[in-house]
Amino acid sequence: MAFDPYRMRVEFAEIWADYLRKHYGRAETVAYMFGVTFQTACNWLSGVSRPTGDKVMLEFASHPDRLLEHALKHMDRAA
């Protein structure tokens, strides 16, 4: 399966939202854990926007196995 970077850019906000809903649930928790505003957390959880790389790396440093598992499960969305 070929990886399409443009397609991943389009899909990533929803992939990230799925991950956050599964592991953090509420916007208040997301805001606290990632050091972002409540509105940013709401935007992430609704798939309106996606995080910057530093926030993804923070999560990867803290939870590499579960983030990798989630990413691999959704790779087909970038094909």
Buried (B, 14 or more C-beta within 10 A) or exposed (E): EEEEEEEBEEBBBBBBBBBBBEBBEEBEBBBEBBEBEEEBBBBBBEBEBBBEEEBBEBBBEEBEEBBEEBBEEBEEBBE
